[in-house]
Amino acid sequence: MEVNEKVLKNLILCIFLGIVSFVIIFYATYEMWVSIIISSLIIGFLSNGLGVFDNFDEVLTAAIYAFVATFIAFYVFIPLASLVAAAILMWACVAAIIAAIICFIKLYYLKKGNEDNSNTTTNVNKKLTDNPNEFKDCPDCGAKVKKEAKFCEKCGTKIEEVATEDVFCDSCGAKIESDAEFCDSCGAKID
C-alpha cells in the first residue's frame, strides 16, 4: 500500500494536534467525552479553515487520525485502559460524525454565500432601473453614472454638464423643473 505524502503529513499533524488538545482539555475539564469532542472539533475546524484537506474523504481520514491520536493520548497519559478499550468504536463514530457535520456546515455556507452574491447583483441592477432620473449615461463608454458625477467610474471620462434653460411658471413666476407638468407652488398647468 503506497502512502501519499500529503496524507502522511496530515497524519502527523493530526496526531500531534489530537494529543496536545486532548491532554490539555482533559486535564482542564476531567471529562473524557467533552475532551474527545472538543479536540475533534478543533482539528476539524483547523483542517477546514487552513485548507489542509480538499475533500470529504480527507476530512474523514483526518477524523480517524484524530481518533487514533486521542486514543494514544488517553491510553498513555491516563491509566484507564479498560474504559478506552470499550470506547474505541464510539470514538471513531463521534469523530466521523463531527467531521461530517463540519463538511455539511461548510457546504451549506458556501452555497448560501453564492446565493447571497446573486441577490446582491440583482438588487443593484434593480436600483439602477428603478430610478432612471438619478443616473445618466457616460458619453464615452455608455456606463450608468450618477447624475451629479463629474467623471465616469468605468473609463474616467469627464462628464460635461448640460446647461439647462430655467423654466418659470406663467401664473406665479416660480422656478420649476423643465419636465414638470404642474407648478409645485400654485398648481397651475404648465404649457
C-alpha positions in Angstrom: 0.0 0.0 0.0 1.5 3.3 -1.1 1.2 6.2 1.3 0.5 9.6 -0.2 3.0 12.3 1.1 0.1 14.8 1.9 -1.8 12.1 3.8 1.4 11.3 5.8 1.9 15.0 6.6 -1.8 15.2 7.6 -1.4 12.1 9.8 1.5 13.6 11.7 -0.2 17.0 12.0 -3.5 15.4 13.3 -1.8 13.0 15.7 0.2 15.9 17.2 -2.8 18.2 17.4 -5.0 15.5 18.8 -2.6 14.5 21.6 -1.9 18.1 22.6 -5.5 19.3 22.5 -6.9 16.2 24.2 -4.4 16.3 27.1 -4.9 20.0 27.7 -8.7 19.8 27.6 -8.9 16.6 29.6 -6.7 18.0 32.4 -8.8 21.2 32.3 -12.2 19.5 32.4 -11.6 15.9 33.7 -14.3 14.8 31.3 -13.3 12.2 28.7 -16.2 12.8 26.2 -16.0 16.5 26.3 -12.3 16.3 25.7 -12.7 14.0 22.7 -15.5 16.1 21.1 -13.7 19.4 21.6 -10.3 18.1 20.4 -12.0 16.6 17.3 -13.8 19.9 16.6 -10.5 21.8 17.0 -8.8 19.5 14.5 -11.8 19.6 12.1 -12.1 23.4 12.1 -8.3 23.8 11.8 -8.1 21.5 8.9 -11.0 23.0 7.1 -10.1 26.6 7.9 -6.5 26.3 6.8 -7.4 24.3 3.7 -5.3 21.3 4.8 -7.9 18.9 3.3 -9.5 19.2 -0.1 -12.4 16.8 0.1 -14.7 14.8 2.4 -12.5 11.6 2.2 -9.5 13.5 3.5 -11.6 15.0 6.3 -12.8 11.5 7.3 -9.2 10.3 7.2 -8.3 13.2 9.5 -11.1 12.3 11.9 -9.8 8.7 12.1 -6.3 10.2 12.7 -7.7 12.4 15.4 -9.4 9.4 17.0 -6.1 7.5 16.9 -4.3 10.5 18.5 -6.9 10.9 21.3 -6.8 7.1 21.8 -3.0 7.2 22.2 -3.2 10.3 24.5 -5.8 8.7 26.7 -4.1 5.4 26.9 -0.6 6.8 27.5 -1.4 9.7 29.8 -4.4 8.4 31.7 -4.4 4.8 33.1 -8.0 3.8 32.3 -7.2 1.1 29.7 -10.5 -0.8 30.2 -12.6 2.3 29.5 -10.6 3.1 26.4 -10.9 -0.4 25.1 -14.7 -0.3 25.5 -15.0 3.2 23.9 -12.9 2.6 20.7 -15.8 2.1 18.4 -17.8 5.0 19.9 -14.7 7.3 19.5 -14.5 6.5 15.8 -18.2 7.2 15.3 -18.0 10.5 17.2 -15.0 11.7 15.2 -16.7 10.7 11.9 -20.0 12.4 12.8 -18.2 15.6 13.8 -16.2 15.6 10.5 -19.4 15.0 8.5 -21.2 17.9 10.4 -18.2 20.2 9.7 -18.3 19.3 6.0 -22.1 19.8 5.7 -21.8 23.2 7.5 -19.0 24.3 5.1 -21.0 23.2 2.1 -24.2 25.0 3.4 -22.3 28.3 3.9 -20.6 28.0 0.5 -24.0 27.5 -1.1 -25.6 30.3 0.9 -22.7 32.7 0.0 -23.3 32.0 -3.7 -27.0 32.8 -3.3 -26.3 36.0 -1.4 -23.9 37.2 -4.1 -26.5 36.7 -6.9 -29.2 38.5 -4.8 -26.8 41.5 -4.4 -26.2 41.8 -8.1 -30.0 41.6 -8.8 -30.6 44.3 -6.2 -28.0 46.7 -7.7 -29.4 46.2 -11.2 -32.9 46.8 -9.9 -31.9 50.0 -8.2 -30.3 51.2 -11.5 -33.6 50.6 -13.4 -35.9 51.8 -10.7 -34.5 55.3 -10.5 -33.6 56.3 -14.1 -33.6 60.1 -13.2 -30.8 59.6 -10.7 -28.4 58.3 -13.4 -27.2 59.3 -16.8 -25.1 57.6 -19.5 -21.4 58.2 -20.0 -20.8 59.8 -23.4 -17.7 57.7 -24.0 -18.4 54.1 -22.7 -22.2 54.3 -22.1 -22.0 53.1 -18.4 -24.6 54.4 -16.0 -23.2 57.1 -13.7 -24.8 59.3 -11.0 -26.4 62.4 -12.2 -24.1 64.6 -10.2 -20.9 62.7 -11.1 -18.2 64.8 -12.8 -16.2 61.7 -14.1 -17.2 58.2 -15.2 -16.3 55.5 -12.7 -15.5 53.0 -15.5 -13.5 54.9 -18.1 -12.6 58.2 -16.3 -14.1 60.4 -19.0 -15.1 63.9 -17.8 -18.9 64.2 -17.8 -19.9 67.6 -19.2 -22.9 69.2 -17.5 -25.6 70.1 -20.0 -26.8 73.6 -19.5 -30.5 73.6 -18.8 -32.7 76.6 -19.5 -34.5 77.8 -16.5 -38.3 77.4 -16.7 -40.7 79.7 -14.8 -44.4 79.3 -14.1 -46.6 81.7 -16.2 -49.1 82.2 -13.3 -46.9 82.8 -10.2 -43.4 83.2 -11.7 -41.8 80.4 -9.6 -38.9 78.4 -10.9 -39.9 74.9 -11.9 -38.2 71.9 -13.4 -38.2 71.7 -17.2 -40.2 68.4 -17.4 -42.8 69.4 -14.8 -46.5 69.4 -15.9 -47.8 71.4 -13.0 -46.3 74.2 -10.9 -45.4 73.0 -7.4 -46.1 76.5 -5.9 -49.5 77.4 -7.3 -50.6 74.1 -9.0 -51.2 75.7 -12.4 -50.8 73.6 -15.5 -47.6 74.2 -17.5 -47.9 74.6 -21.2 
